[in-house]
Amino acid sequence: MPATTPSQTVGPYFTLGLFASRADELVEPTSAGAVRVTGRVLDGAGDPVPDAMVELWQADAGGRYRGDFGWGRSGCDAEGRFSFMTVKPGRVGGADAPHLVLMVFARGLLRAVLTRMYFPDEEEANAGDPVLSRLEDGSTLVARPADGGYEFDVRLQGDGQTVFFAV
Amino acid sequence: MSRTIAEPFETVADGQDAGQPPYLYRDYRSTELRAPKRPLVILPHTLSELTGPAHGHESIVELDHDLTRQHDGEPLGERINVSGRVTDSAGRPVRSALIEIWQANAAGRYLHEVDQHPAPLDPNFSGAGRCLTDDNGRYSFVTVKPGAYPWRNHPNAWRPAHIHLSLFGRAFTNRLVTQMYFPGDPLFEFDPIFQSVRDPDARERLVCSFDYETTEPEWALGYRFDVVLGGPAETPMES
């Protein structure tokens, strides 16, 4: 079996190669069901990570993963803030609570971090989710309600560090 | 109402896989405040981990793969062909995988506002390209060999010449961002980003090889860089 190619950091200059076209609006902001998912990427000192990139993968509103919908990419501003315009995904299969898959890349991250964002208005589904319900610190994966959508901070290190996954 | 508390997931501590860099690697100073300190939680493979976006040809412009023909004139530097194959860990080709690259110019300068290295910009070189792999997982780019450049990680710190690559596999969680280096670079031993991969064999997988076959007479040197994507998608999912 061929061994996998190692990861290397995305470095400080990735906007040069990865931001030729905008990919942070999966749907038109005015379309039915559009929600804004925003949040900040924070380091171990609680400071914003302005040179991070967040990528999104999600099912559609009907709970289906499709090749042609569900991926997004956002840079971060000086406050470490990323932002997506998307729809809330449906439940996939019987048990999974609606969730977004997020990957964060940055200078200083030799490998990307992988996490999930769950929704605060899905308490019952969240309690039965086969991943969230088995995490001790699953609360770090539940977004807060915000005006017009949801807010979700990614804490790379320190108190309240976000749960990160290996696959 | 009580609910069943299931067994917690298994976890993996940082740095267990010598074939991948750890998060915390103190010689690379920027990792200190950004490296997660808690173990990673090993996820079961649900559809979220087994599916991924399909990038279509409509997003690629004809000359996106040729970084030497994006301006009126030709960039300065050593023209090179960079090609290779993208496979999964079972050796099967990854088809229609989006590859995005970015790099410094031949003088070691990025067309980026953050880069303050006092080396010249090249009006004929942007340093960004993209392409999709073909049915055999093959890709190719035409570019110029990037220069080494200084950075501020430690006194007299220099990055070996490299091209950044971003790749999508079949599943989103197979996604890889890496850097391709050139054979025999004397800066390897001084570069903490390269050295963060502790296994020397794995480090070698970051280095392309000179390729006489794709070297074009009186035109360009050829380099070959094959990429193996990991991750859980051993069985391709229906879309």
Interface residues (C-beta under 8 A of the other chain):
Chain A: M1 P2 A3 T4 T5 P6 S7 Q8 T9 V10 G11 P12 Y13 F14 T15 L16 G17 L18 A20 S21 D43 G44 A45 D47 V49 D51 E55 W57 A59 Y65 R66 G67 D68 G70 W71 V92 G93 D96 H99 V101 M103 F105 A106 R107 G108 L109 L110 R111 A112 V113 L114 R116 A127 G128 P130 V131 S133 R134 L135 E136 L156 Q157 G158 Q161 T162 V163 F164 F165 A166 V167
Chain B: R3 A6 E7 P8 F9 V12 G19 Q20 P21 P22 Y23 Y25 Y28 S30 T31 E32 L33 R34 A35 P36 K37 R38 L40 V41 I42 L43 P44 H45 T46 L47 S48 E49 T51 G52 P53 A54 G56 S59 T87 S89 A90 G91 E100 I101 W102 Y110 L111 H112 V114 D115 S126 G127 A128 G129 R130 H164 S166 F172 T173 R175 L176 V177 T178 Q179 I193 F194 S196 V197 D201 A202 R203 R205 L206 V227 V228 L229 G230 G231 P232 S239
